[in-house]
Amino acid sequence: MPIENDPVVAQWYRHLDKGYRFQITSVDQIEGTVDIQHFDGDVEELDLDDWYGLEIEPIEPPEDWTGPMDGVEPDDLGYTETDMTKSDWNEPLEERGATEGTEKEEGEEE
Protein backbone atom coordinates (compact mmCIF):
# COMPACT_ATOMS: atom_id res chain seq x y z
CA MET A 1 0.00 0.00 0.00
CA PRO A 2 1.61 3.29 -1.08
CA ILE A 3 2.38 5.92 1.53
CA GLU A 4 -0.14 8.71 1.99
CA ASN A 5 1.89 10.93 4.33
CA ASP A 6 4.01 13.84 3.20
CA PRO A 7 7.79 13.32 3.47
CA VAL A 8 9.26 14.59 6.74
CA VAL A 9 12.87 15.79 6.87
CA ALA A 10 15.05 13.75 9.29
CA GLN A 11 12.44 10.93 9.48
CA TRP A 12 13.64 7.39 8.81
CA TYR A 13 11.62 4.98 6.67
CA ARG A 14 11.78 1.31 5.71
CA HIS A 15 10.83 0.05 2.27
CA LEU A 16 8.29 -2.73 2.85
CA ASP A 17 9.25 -4.85 -0.17
CA LYS A 18 13.02 -4.37 -0.27
CA GLY A 19 13.69 -3.84 3.44
CA TYR A 20 16.21 -1.04 2.99
CA ARG A 21 16.21 1.93 5.35
CA PHE A 22 16.62 5.57 4.46
CA GLN A 23 16.24 9.06 5.83
CA ILE A 24 14.70 12.16 4.26
CA THR A 25 17.40 14.82 3.95
CA SER A 26 15.37 17.53 2.20
CA VAL A 27 12.07 18.26 0.48
CA ASP A 28 11.78 20.85 -2.29
CA GLN A 29 8.11 21.70 -2.82
CA ILE A 30 8.92 24.11 -5.67
CA GLU A 31 10.90 21.54 -7.66
CA GLY A 32 8.67 18.70 -6.46
CA THR A 33 11.55 16.53 -5.20
CA VAL A 34 12.49 14.53 -2.12
CA ASP A 35 16.16 13.86 -1.32
CA ILE A 36 16.84 10.69 0.62
CA GLN A 37 19.98 9.08 2.01
CA HIS A 38 20.08 5.32 2.33
CA PHE A 39 21.64 3.76 5.41
CA ASP A 40 24.63 2.65 3.30
CA GLY A 41 25.30 6.31 2.40
CA ASP A 42 23.86 6.42 -1.13
CA VAL A 43 21.93 9.59 -1.93
CA GLU A 44 18.89 9.62 -4.19
CA GLU A 45 16.42 12.21 -5.45
CA LEU A 46 12.77 11.24 -6.00
CA ASP A 47 9.88 13.11 -7.60
CA LEU A 48 7.01 13.76 -5.18
CA ASP A 49 4.80 11.62 -7.44
CA ASP A 50 7.24 8.72 -7.00
CA TRP A 51 7.32 9.34 -3.23
CA TYR A 52 3.58 8.82 -2.90
CA GLY A 53 3.87 5.56 -4.87
CA LEU A 54 6.43 4.01 -2.49
CA GLU A 55 5.44 1.18 -0.18
CA ILE A 56 7.23 2.35 2.96
CA GLU A 57 6.62 2.91 6.65
CA PRO A 58 8.12 5.36 9.13
CA ILE A 59 10.58 3.73 11.56
CA GLU A 60 12.69 4.72 14.54
CA PRO A 61 16.24 5.83 13.65
CA PRO A 62 18.69 2.91 13.53
CA GLU A 63 20.75 2.39 16.67
CA ASP A 64 23.85 3.65 14.85
CA TRP A 65 22.18 6.27 12.68
CA THR A 66 25.57 7.92 11.99
CA GLY A 67 26.53 5.07 9.62
CA PRO A 68 25.87 6.96 6.38
CA MET A 69 26.98 10.34 7.70
CA ASP A 70 30.43 11.77 6.97
CA GLY A 71 32.34 13.83 9.49
CA VAL A 72 30.23 13.16 12.58
CA GLU A 73 32.38 13.54 15.70
CA PRO A 74 31.39 11.68 18.89
CA ASP A 75 31.16 15.00 20.73
CA ASP A 76 28.55 16.19 18.20
CA LEU A 77 26.18 13.41 19.24
CA GLY A 78 25.62 14.77 22.73
CA TYR A 79 26.04 11.50 24.60
CA THR A 80 29.74 11.12 25.28
CA GLU A 81 30.57 10.04 28.80
CA THR A 82 32.68 13.01 29.85
CA ASP A 83 31.08 13.49 33.25
CA MET A 84 32.69 10.45 34.91
CA THR A 85 34.84 10.99 37.98
CA LYS A 86 37.71 8.98 39.41
CA SER A 87 35.36 7.44 41.99
CA ASP A 88 33.08 6.22 39.17
CA TRP A 89 35.97 4.11 37.85
CA ASN A 90 36.69 2.62 41.27
CA GLU A 91 33.09 1.87 42.21
CA PRO A 92 32.83 -1.64 40.71
CA LEU A 93 36.11 -2.69 42.38
CA GLU A 94 35.01 -1.39 45.73
CA GLU A 95 31.71 -3.28 45.48
CA ARG A 96 33.47 -6.49 44.50
CA GLY A 97 36.03 -6.16 47.27
CA ALA A 98 33.33 -5.62 49.88
CA THR A 99 31.32 -8.65 48.77
CA GLU A 100 34.36 -10.93 48.84
CA GLY A 101 35.31 -9.92 52.37
CA THR A 102 38.41 -7.95 51.45
CA GLU A 103 37.70 -5.00 53.66
CA LYS A 104 40.49 -2.50 54.30
CA GLU A 105 42.62 -2.90 57.40
CA GLU A 106 42.61 -0.07 59.96
CA GLY A 107 45.04 2.65 58.89
CA GLU A 108 45.16 1.45 55.25
CA GLU A 109 44.75 4.22 52.68
CA GLU A 110 42.24 4.20 49.85
N, C-alpha and C positions, 0 to 999 in steps of 0.2 A: 504494500500500500504506500503510495508516494506521500512524501511529507507535505503537510499543509501549513506548517509554521514558517514565519520569515526567518532568514538566517540571522544568527546572533553572534557578533564578534566576541571572540575568546571562548565560545562554547565548543565543547568536544562532541563529536558524533561518531556513530558506528554504522557502517554500511551493512544492512541486514543480510544481503546475499553474499557479499565478498568478505565480510568480517573486518575489513581494514578500518582503522581509526584515523580521524583527522580533526583539525581545529579550524574554525573560521578566523582568518587574519584580517579581512576587510570586506566591506560591502560598498559598492558604488551604485547608488540608485540612479544616477544620471546616465552612466554607461550601461547599467543593467547587468553588472557582473558581481560574482562572489569569488574572493580569493581564499583558497584553503591550503593548509599545510598538513601533509600526511605525517603520521608518527615517524616514518623513516626519513623525513626531512624534505621529500619532494613537494614542490609547490605547484599548484594548479589553479587555473582561472575557469570558472563556470559561468554560463549565462544564467540569469535568474529563471528563465523558462526551464533550463536543464535542472536547476536546483529543485524546483517544485516537482520534478519527475523522479527524483532520487528516492530509493527505499532505504531510509536511514532513521535512526533514533538518537535523541540526545543522550549522552552518557556523562558520568563523572570523569574528571581529568585522570589520565593514567597516573599510577603511583609515581613514576619518574617522568613527568610531563616535560622535562627539559631535554629529553632525548633528541628531538629534531632541532632544537634551538642552538645557534652558534653564539659563543661569547657570553654565556651565562656564568657568572661567578657565584660560588656558594654564598658569599655575603649578600648577594642580590636577592636571595630567596627568602631571607628573613627568618630562617630557622636554624642558624648555626648555633652550636652550643658554646658560646663565649662567656656565659655567666657562671661557669663552674669554678669552685674554689678548691684550695688544697684539701680541705676537709672532705669535700665531695669525693675526691679520689681515694681517700683513706677509709671512707665509711664501710665499704664491703669487707675490708680486711679486719676492721675493728669488730664488726658483727660476727665474722667467722671465728675470730680469736676468742670472743666471749662465749660462743656456743660450744667451743671445744675445750673450755676450761683453762685457757692460757691467759689468765688475768695477770696484770702487771704486778710485780713485787713492789712493796713499799719503798719509796725513794727512787724508783725507776722512772726515767723521763719518757715522755711521749714522742 
